[in-house]
């Protein structure tokens, strides 16, 4: 069935895909030099052609439909951190400098996550950051967990994620100030040697 001009297209993509039917539109986009070019924009993907037709009909009727964000509009870890810090400071105008510094320090030590799309992160990515600092104090490691919890709360409030992976991270560290074991006295060592003889 041929769809009306300007209505949009539904095409079946090649290969084995979970959602092979793509809805696409021809759009005009203005370039920096003032000229206009026509581009094909893919809007959504479906498992069945009938689902794609229904979605396209609602889209053309002006009914609100879910549209997946384009990859370049999905925020990175850094984008979410900046948004979280603005929100946190607006919500807590009397937040202590030490609390803000704790978030900042944890963020500064999470450089591997900076360019990552936030919704692509998983528990293992967060845990890797925590594990790489497990030789530091519990306080330091807990700051990572507080930061991740805060960022995921902010992301959830803004519909940036489907699942909070920060709930599954755990502390695996030894506090350098914590005594690992009690040292044997000279008398106890002598007693052990005597018992072995």
C-alpha positions as CSV (number, residue, x, y, z in Angstrom):
1,X,0.0,0.0,0.0
2,X,1.4,3.3,-1.1
3,X,1.2,6.1,1.5
4,X,0.2,9.7,0.5
5,X,3.0,12.1,-0.3
6,X,4.4,13.9,2.8
7,X,2.7,11.4,5.1
8,X,5.9,9.4,5.8
9,X,7.2,6.0,4.9
10,X,7.4,2.6,6.4
11,X,10.3,0.4,5.2
12,X,11.4,-3.0,6.2
13,X,15.1,-3.0,7.1
14,X,17.4,-5.9,6.1
15,X,18.8,-8.5,8.3
16,X,17.5,-10.2,11.5
17,X,16.2,-7.4,13.7
18,X,13.8,-7.4,16.7
19,X,12.1,-4.3,15.2
20,X,12.6,-4.3,11.4
21,X,9.9,-1.8,10.4
22,X,11.2,1.8,10.4
23,X,9.1,4.9,10.1
24,X,10.9,7.7,8.3
25,X,10.1,11.2,7.1
26,X,11.6,13.5,4.5
27,X,12.5,16.8,6.1
28,X,14.1,20.0,4.9
29,X,17.0,21.3,7.0
30,X,18.6,24.7,6.6
31,X,22.4,24.8,6.4
32,X,24.8,27.4,7.9
33,X,25.1,29.1,4.5
34,X,21.3,29.6,4.3
35,X,20.6,26.9,1.7
36,X,18.1,24.1,2.3
37,X,18.6,20.4,1.8
38,X,16.2,17.4,2.0
39,X,17.1,14.7,4.5
40,X,15.6,11.4,5.6
41,X,14.9,11.2,9.3
42,X,14.1,7.9,11.0
43,X,11.6,8.4,13.7
44,X,10.8,5.0,15.3
45,X,11.1,1.3,14.8
46,X,8.5,-1.5,15.2
47,X,8.2,-5.3,15.2
48,X,5.1,-5.3,13.0
49,X,4.1,-3.2,10.0
50,X,0.6,-2.7,11.5
51,X,2.2,-1.1,14.7
52,X,4.2,1.2,12.4
53,X,1.1,2.2,10.4
54,X,-0.9,2.9,13.6
55,X,2.0,5.0,15.1
56,X,2.4,7.0,11.8
57,X,-1.4,7.6,11.6
58,X,-1.4,9.0,15.2
59,X,1.8,11.1,14.4
60,X,0.1,12.6,11.4
61,X,-3.1,13.3,13.3
62,X,-1.1,15.4,15.8
63,X,-1.7,12.9,18.6
64,X,1.3,12.7,21.0
65,X,3.5,9.7,20.3
66,X,6.6,8.4,21.9
67,X,9.7,9.2,19.8
68,X,13.1,7.8,20.6
69,X,15.7,10.5,21.2
70,X,18.3,10.9,18.5
71,X,21.7,9.7,19.7
72,X,23.2,13.2,19.6
73,X,20.5,14.5,22.0
74,X,21.0,11.8,24.7
75,X,22.9,13.3,27.6
76,X,26.3,12.1,28.7
77,X,27.5,11.4,32.2
78,X,29.0,14.9,32.3
79,X,25.7,16.5,31.1
80,X,23.7,14.7,33.9
81,X,26.3,15.6,36.5
82,X,26.0,19.3,35.6
83,X,22.2,19.1,35.6
84,X,22.2,17.2,38.9
85,X,24.5,19.8,40.6
86,X,22.4,22.7,39.5
87,X,19.2,20.9,40.8
88,X,21.0,19.9,44.0
89,X,22.2,23.4,44.8
90,X,18.8,24.9,44.0
91,X,17.1,22.4,46.2
92,X,19.7,22.7,49.0
93,X,20.7,26.4,49.0
94,X,22.4,25.9,52.4
95,X,24.4,22.8,51.3
96,X,27.8,22.7,53.0
97,X,30.9,23.3,51.0
98,X,32.2,19.9,52.1
99,X,29.1,18.2,50.7
100,X,29.5,20.0,47.3
101,X,33.3,19.3,47.4
102,X,32.6,15.6,48.0
103,X,30.4,15.4,44.9
104,X,32.9,17.3,42.9
105,X,35.8,15.1,44.0
106,X,33.9,11.9,43.2
107,X,33.0,13.3,39.7
108,X,36.6,14.4,39.0
109,X,37.7,10.8,39.7
110,X,35.1,9.3,37.3
111,X,36.8,10.5,34.1
112,X,36.2,7.1,32.3
113,X,32.5,7.9,32.4
114,X,32.6,11.5,31.2
115,X,31.8,10.9,27.5
116,X,29.4,7.9,28.0
117,X,25.8,8.3,27.2
118,X,24.1,8.2,30.6
119,X,21.4,5.7,29.6
120,X,24.1,3.3,28.3
121,X,25.8,2.9,31.7
122,X,25.3,-0.3,33.7
123,X,26.1,-1.4,37.2
124,X,29.5,-2.8,36.1
125,X,30.5,0.6,34.8
126,X,29.7,2.3,38.1
127,X,31.2,-0.5,40.1
128,X,34.5,-0.3,38.1
129,X,34.9,3.3,39.3
130,X,34.2,2.3,42.9
131,X,36.5,-0.8,42.7
132,X,39.4,1.3,41.3
133,X,39.3,3.4,44.5
134,X,38.8,0.5,46.9
135,X,42.2,1.2,48.5
136,X,40.9,4.5,49.8
137,X,38.8,5.2,52.9
138,X,35.1,4.2,53.2
139,X,34.2,7.9,53.3
140,X,35.9,8.5,49.9
141,X,34.2,5.4,48.3
142,X,30.8,6.3,49.8
143,X,31.1,9.7,48.1
144,X,31.0,7.9,44.7
145,X,27.9,6.0,45.8
146,X,26.2,9.2,47.0
147,X,27.0,10.9,43.7
148,X,25.7,8.0,41.6
149,X,22.5,7.8,43.6
150,X,22.0,11.5,43.3
151,X,22.6,11.5,39.5
152,X,20.3,8.6,39.0
153,X,17.6,10.3,41.1
154,X,17.9,13.4,38.9
155,X,17.9,11.4,35.7
156,X,14.8,9.5,36.8
157,X,12.9,12.7,37.6
158,X,13.7,13.9,34.1
159,X,12.9,10.6,32.3
160,X,16.4,10.1,31.1
161,X,16.6,6.5,32.3
162,X,14.5,3.4,32.6
163,X,16.3,1.8,35.5
164,X,18.4,3.0,38.4
165,X,21.7,1.0,38.2
166,X,23.2,2.8,41.1
167,X,21.0,0.7,43.4
168,X,23.2,-2.3,42.8
169,X,26.7,-0.9,43.5
170,X,28.5,-1.8,46.8
171,X,31.4,-0.7,48.9
172,X,34.5,-2.9,48.6
173,X,37.2,-1.0,50.5
174,X,39.5,-1.1,53.4
175,X,39.7,2.0,55.5
176,X,43.5,2.8,55.8
177,X,42.8,4.0,59.4
178,X,41.0,0.8,60.3
179,X,43.2,-1.8,62.1
180,X,43.2,-4.9,60.0
181,X,44.4,-7.3,62.7
182,X,45.9,-7.3,66.2
183,X,49.7,-7.7,66.3
184,X,51.0,-10.6,68.4
185,X,53.0,-9.7,71.4
186,X,56.6,-11.1,71.9
187,X,55.2,-13.4,74.7
188,X,52.5,-14.8,72.4
189,X,55.1,-15.5,69.6
190,X,57.4,-17.2,72.2
191,X,54.5,-19.3,73.4
192,X,53.7,-20.4,69.8
193,X,57.3,-21.5,69.2
194,X,57.4,-23.3,72.5
195,X,54.2,-25.2,71.7
196,X,55.6,-26.2,68.3
197,X,58.8,-27.6,69.8
